[in-house]
Every structure is written in C-alpha cells, then in structure tokens.
Amino acid sequence: MGYAEFDLSVPVGSGPDELLAAIRRAVNTDTFTFEILLKSLDARKKSRIVWTYRVGVRSPALRGPVPTAAPGLEHGQLGRGRRIVVVGTGPAGLFSALYLARSGFKVTVLERGGRVEARKEAIDAFEAGGAFSAANNYCFGEGGAGTFSDGKLSSRTKGINAERNYVYDAFISAGAPDEIRYMTHPHLGSDLLFGMTARLRGLLLEAGCELVYDTRFLSLAEYGSGTVRYIHTDAGDLDAHAFVLAVGHSAYETHRSLISSGVPYRVKNFALGFRAEHAQEIINHAQWGVPALPGVKAAEYRLTAQAGQTGVYTFCMCPGGTVVQASAYGDASVVNGKSDYARDGLYANAAVVAGVDLARLTGRDMRAEDALDWLEDLERRFKDTSGWKVPAMTVRDFLNGRSGSPLEKTSYAHGLAPADLAELLPAGLVAPLREGLSSFCSKLRGFDTGTIMGLESKTSAPIQAERDAGTLCSGYDNLYLAGEGSGWSGGIVSSAADGLRVAQAICGRS
Ligand SMILES: Cc1cc2nc3c(=O)[nH]c(=O)nc-3n(C[C@H](O)[C@H](O)[C@H](O)COP(=O)(O)OP(=O)(O)OC[C@H]3O[C@@H](n4cnc5c(N)ncnc54)[C@H](O)[C@@H]3O)c2cc1C
C-alpha cells in the first residue's frame, strides 16, 4: 500500500461523486481509500468558483510511504489526587481542567455563571427585552465567551498542532462535525456550541472534575510566602496545590483584584473600533458575483489596510449572523457577533478595528489598572442611558464626516440609536478607521451600503500577565493565568490551547 497527496478542485454544487471521480482520475485506479486534509472555497475567478481539496490517498497503485499519525498529548498519572482549582469554564479553563483531571489531579472548577441551559434562558430573556443578567450573559456563564458566537475555530497561533487535535477530538466527541479537521475556515455556530457545551461538561464529570456554578472567585489569600495558600470565593474559601485562573478578559474586577495582590501585568497592544453590518446578499454578490451558490453557506470576507502607522482590519466576521450585546456589565455596551451553524441569516457582520498602542493613543504611560479603567470608561460611553440600543451610523456618513442619515434595518435585537461614532470613539482612532473603512469600500463592492455600530472592544485583552517562561506561573509559585484574560491567547482554539499548555506545565512540575 502506498500513499500520495493530491490537490484537486470540483465545481461548487457538485456532490461526493465528483470528488471521487477526480481522485480516480488522479490515481488512475478504482482501488483506493482517501482522507480529506483541506477543503476551501476558491472564488478568485467568479466565472469558475470551485471547492479545492487536498486529499491523502492510499492505494496499491501509489509508491509513497504511508504517513504515521502525529503524536497526541499524553497524560501521565502525575496528580496523585492533589487538588487544583480552575476558575472559569471557557475554552482555557475547560481544557486545562480536563487535562489535569485526566492526569490524576482532583480538579474543582468554579464558574461565576450558571450551567449553559440557565445561561441560554437568561440570554434569550435579555434578547426579548428582559433584564440583563450579571452572571449569565454573552461573556459569563458555562462555556465562556465563545459559546454564543459564530464559533470560528481558525487560529493563527503557531506550534499548537497537538493541542488543536486534543481540542478537536473533544469537540467532535461532543457533537462537532468532522469537517472541523479539514475546513480552512472551520466554524460551529451557536446552535451546535450550546449542545456541545453540555456534552463537554459530561467529559469533565467523567474525568472526575467537581463543577461548582454560580460561584465567583474574589481574591487570593495568604500569598506572602510566594505561594497562594487559598482563595476567597463568594461561597467560601478554597485551598489547593495550584490555581488556574482562566477568567477571560471581560472580568475586569477579577483582574483588578489580582493586580492588587501583586500579580504582575503589563499593558499590551490591542484593537478597537466598531462592527459593520450589511445585507448578506451584498457580500455574496461582492465575493461571488451571484446572490447565492449551491451548497455554500454564506460569503465571508477579511480585509486589511494600513493607515499611516496604524493597522486597520476586519475581525471575527459572522456570515449570516446577528450582532449581539456582549457587555459583561449592565452599565457598559460592547457589540460582537454570532451565527448558527447554517449561517443562514439575512445579515453579515464583522468587527472593523484599528490597532491600539495605548501610550501612543493617549500620550501617557499606563499601568495595567489604568488600561482597564480607560477601556471600561470607553465601554460605558457607548451605553445608551435609556436602554440597550447601540450607537450607530451609516458607513457613508462616517466616511463623509457627517451623521444623521437614516439607518438600515439591523439584526441587533435591541435596536440602533443614531449617533456620530466619531464623537464617541477615541479621537486618535477616527482618522485611521476612516481611512481603513474607505479602503475596504474600494475593495469590496457594496461595503459602503453598511451600517456601523459600536463599540467593538473584545478583539483581545488590553493587558497581559507576566509569566515565568519555564513554569508559566504569574507572580506566585502555584498561580497560573490562562487564556484570553491572561493576554497570552485570543479566540476559542488558541485559548483552549493555552489552557492545555498551562495544564502540561503543572504536570511537568509534579
Ligand atoms: C459574542 C462573541 C463571539 C465570539 N466569536 C468568536 C469566534 O467565532 N471564534 C473565536 O475564536 N473566538 C470568538 N470569540 C472570542 C472567544 O470567545 C474568546 O477568545 C474565548 O472564549 C476565550 O476563552 P477563555 O477561556 O480564555 O475565556 P472566556 O471564554 O472568556 O471564559 C472565562 C470564563 O470565566 C468565568 N469567570 C470570569 N470571572 C470569574 C470569576 N471571578 N469567578 C468565576 N468565574 C469567572 C466566565 O463566566 C467565563 O465562563 C467571541 C467572543 C464573544 C463575546
């Protein structure tokens, strides 16, 4: 039996038979098995849009050596029943807890929100005009920030193949489609993620984790000796051999508490801007030349521009999605996007953000706590005092330095409040965002028909915990900050991978 990889393309709309026929032609035999290694849509030539595949084929007709499977992450039984407290059930906390429990630690997982079912009820009620829940919203609650999202799994973090495979194995066992292994832009959608989160909970319980909901980490305790002895939570104190804090980057008060206990953080660059929304059909037309393609969900885009020293780019695009209110707090407003697996909604939305170097933008050196204050003030500035409408204007008005043109319909449930975003955004970001947006309008036909709404502030954390390069500890010998809140990852997959890296570091020291 030999092996070879082939790059093949088949027209959109064709079925599995066409791919089989293309492989048959490539190997020149009927005797083969194959595996899809990569699949992506190639729409560069609008007259011939194709699915491109890389396939690994095994056949007696081939000569190449059959590849061996890449090594996965191993678990030793190193924990010897010692307790680890993991705070947060987002991707970083979840995968850290899973790996540690499978490695023989007794893991207690704390989550400030409720189980995903209770969380969904709270979010649905909020979307229907009910009260905002401080514990169960788009940022907080079981599953973490990406649970009600587009569930994009792309990550540009290098060197995380083994961790990614570990995460994908768990996701697939929890109900994700197999295609996440080979699609170039894999995604799950909120509907799949909801069921998967409950099943991932099952994996944690099977591994022996104790899950404690509706319980908030408050502060570190007895850390004078360089080791954290226990932590305060709003349900009492907990001691442990080590503590993994994977609280995400919206838990501002938690980061402030850690800073006041001497955990070293620095300010890092991040990005800010607004979310642009368009009719999905306009994006489909721009990308494909037609309003729809058979067997293809909805067109995506990713745009970049350089405005002087500032990079401007689109981020977290949600084809066929909705814009959601993703503030973690009732007195602030932050937009983000989500979609279902089918991506079949009427609208497309994406963040349009400019890179932020806070010292350059504000003209003053900031400590980590100042950066949090600054960002929180900005998020509050966007909160409509009378409700949850978000400040919005047309793309054209923003480009032309005016406001007040009538707004298009939106997917955002709470409605739009006409406003001049140029007056709400930090002054130093307006010109780069304008230049970037103008460039995007010239690159993607119809982009100027969109609506922009703010604030978009969740691309990545504005602060980063300092980590010992060997142990990955932050400040204390048994304290590990993992995931997006630590500033060492961004997005679902890289945060899960960071949780796994921290778990492996703990095992490596045991
Ligand atoms: C609406 C939305 C859409 C997104 N879409 C995507 C996407 O399509 N693809 C992608 O890759 N990324 C997306 N992201 C970003 C992604 O969700 C995050 O990068 C990722 O979830 C970070 O994982 P994490 O585990 O580090 O933190 P989080 O997921 O933020 O999890 C932190 C957890 O800690 C809990 N917590 C916080 N403070 C405390 C405390 N004091 N005590 C106890 N528990 C606490 C929170 O309730 C939460 O469950 C999206 C984010 C949002 C908000």
Ligand as a Chemical Component Dictionary entry (heavy atoms), coordinates in Angstrom:
data_LIG
# 
_chem_comp.id                   LIG 
_chem_comp.type                 NON-POLYMER 
_chem_comp.pdbx_formal_charge   0 
_chem_comp.three_letter_code    LIG 
# 
loop_
_chem_comp_atom.comp_id 
_chem_comp_atom.atom_id 
_chem_comp_atom.alt_atom_id 
_chem_comp_atom.type_symbol 
_chem_comp_atom.charge 
_chem_comp_atom.model_Cartn_x 
_chem_comp_atom.model_Cartn_y 
_chem_comp_atom.model_Cartn_z 
_chem_comp_atom.pdbx_ordinal 
LIG C1  C1  C 0 -20.080 37.163 21.139 1  
LIG C2  C2  C 0 -18.688 36.629 20.973 2  
LIG C3  C3  C 0 -18.348 35.978 19.789 3  
LIG C4  C4  C 0 -17.081 35.416 19.633 4  
LIG N1  N1  N 0 -16.811 34.719 18.492 5  
LIG C5  C5  C 0 -15.663 34.027 18.402 6  
LIG C6  C6  C 0 -15.433 33.158 17.311 7  
LIG O1  O1  O 0 -16.263 32.990 16.409 8  
LIG N2  N2  N 0 -14.243 32.495 17.257 9  
LIG C7  C7  C 0 -13.284 32.655 18.229 10 
LIG O2  O2  O 0 -12.220 32.013 18.148 11 
LIG N3  N3  N 0 -13.481 33.482 19.277 12 
LIG C8  C8  C 0 -14.651 34.151 19.393 13 
LIG N4  N4  N 0 -14.864 34.959 20.467 14 
LIG C9  C9  C 0 -13.772 35.101 21.451 15 
LIG C10 C10 C 0 -13.705 33.834 22.316 16 
LIG O3  O3  O 0 -14.957 33.595 22.831 17 
LIG C11 C11 C 0 -12.678 34.010 23.420 18 
LIG O4  O4  O 0 -11.431 34.280 22.827 19 
LIG C12 C12 C 0 -12.546 32.749 24.259 20 
LIG O5  O5  O 0 -13.789 32.348 24.762 21 
LIG C13 C13 C 0 -11.575 32.990 25.410 22 
LIG O6  O6  O 0 -11.539 31.824 26.188 23 
LIG P1  P1  P 0 -11.134 31.869 27.719 24 
LIG O7  O7  O 0 -11.398 30.522 28.259 25 
LIG O8  O8  O 0 -9.780  32.440 27.851 26 
LIG O9  O9  O 0 -12.113 32.931 28.415 27 
LIG P2  P2  P 0 -13.699 33.023 28.413 28 
LIG O10 O10 O 0 -14.279 32.227 27.319 29 
LIG O11 O11 O 0 -13.999 34.469 28.496 30 
LIG O12 O12 O 0 -14.121 32.292 29.762 31 
LIG C14 C14 C 0 -13.932 32.859 31.024 32 
LIG C15 C15 C 0 -14.893 32.181 31.992 33 
LIG O13 O13 O 0 -14.552 32.585 33.317 34 
LIG C16 C16 C 0 -15.726 32.882 34.039 35 
LIG N5  N5  N 0 -15.324 33.854 35.073 36 
LIG C17 C17 C 0 -14.887 35.114 34.878 37 
LIG N6  N6  N 0 -14.564 35.683 36.064 38 
LIG C18 C18 C 0 -14.796 34.755 37.011 39 
LIG C19 C19 C 0 -14.659 34.758 38.423 40 
LIG N7  N7  N 0 -14.200 35.841 39.086 41 
LIG N8  N8  N 0 -15.039 33.640 39.108 42 
LIG C20 C20 C 0 -15.534 32.556 38.450 43 
LIG N9  N9  N 0 -15.678 32.505 37.089 44 
LIG C21 C21 C 0 -15.300 33.593 36.389 45 
LIG C22 C22 C 0 -16.670 33.446 32.997 46 
LIG O14 O14 O 0 -18.023 33.337 33.397 47 
LIG C23 C23 C 0 -16.346 32.585 31.789 48 
LIG O15 O15 O 0 -17.136 31.416 31.747 49 
LIG C24 C24 C 0 -16.117 35.549 20.656 50 
LIG C25 C25 C 0 -16.440 36.235 21.837 51 
LIG C26 C26 C 0 -17.699 36.774 22.004 52 
LIG C27 C27 C 0 -18.037 37.506 23.278 53 
# 
loop_
_chem_comp_bond.comp_id 
_chem_comp_bond.atom_id_1 
_chem_comp_bond.atom_id_2 
_chem_comp_bond.value_order 
_chem_comp_bond.pdbx_ordinal 
LIG C1  C2  SING 1  
LIG C2  C3  SING 2  
LIG C2  C26 DOUB 3  
LIG C3  C4  DOUB 4  
LIG C4  N1  SING 5  
LIG C4  C24 SING 6  
LIG N1  C5  DOUB 7  
LIG C5  C6  SING 8  
LIG C5  C8  SING 9  
LIG C6  O1  DOUB 10 
LIG C6  N2  SING 11 
LIG N2  C7  SING 12 
LIG C7  O2  DOUB 13 
LIG C7  N3  SING 14 
LIG N3  C8  DOUB 15 
LIG C8  N4  SING 16 
LIG N4  C9  SING 17 
LIG N4  C24 SING 18 
LIG C9  C10 SING 19 
LIG C10 O3  SING 20 
LIG C10 C11 SING 21 
LIG C11 O4  SING 22 
LIG C11 C12 SING 23 
LIG C12 O5  SING 24 
LIG C12 C13 SING 25 
LIG C13 O6  SING 26 
LIG O6  P1  SING 27 
LIG P1  O7  DOUB 28 
LIG P1  O8  SING 29 
LIG P1  O9  SING 30 
LIG O9  P2  SING 31 
LIG P2  O10 DOUB 32 
LIG P2  O11 SING 33 
LIG P2  O12 SING 34 
LIG O12 C14 SING 35 
LIG C14 C15 SING 36 
LIG C15 O13 SING 37 
LIG C15 C23 SING 38 
LIG O13 C16 SING 39 
LIG C16 N5  SING 40 
LIG C16 C22 SING 41 
LIG N5  C17 SING 42 
LIG N5  C21 SING 43 
LIG C17 N6  DOUB 44 
LIG N6  C18 SING 45 
LIG C18 C19 SING 46 
LIG C18 C21 DOUB 47 
LIG C19 N7  SING 48 
LIG C19 N8  DOUB 49 
LIG N8  C20 SING 50 
LIG C20 N9  DOUB 51 
LIG N9  C21 SING 52 
LIG C22 O14 SING 53 
LIG C22 C23 SING 54 
LIG C23 O15 SING 55 
LIG C24 C25 DOUB 56 
LIG C25 C26 SING 57 
LIG C26 C27 SING 58 
# 
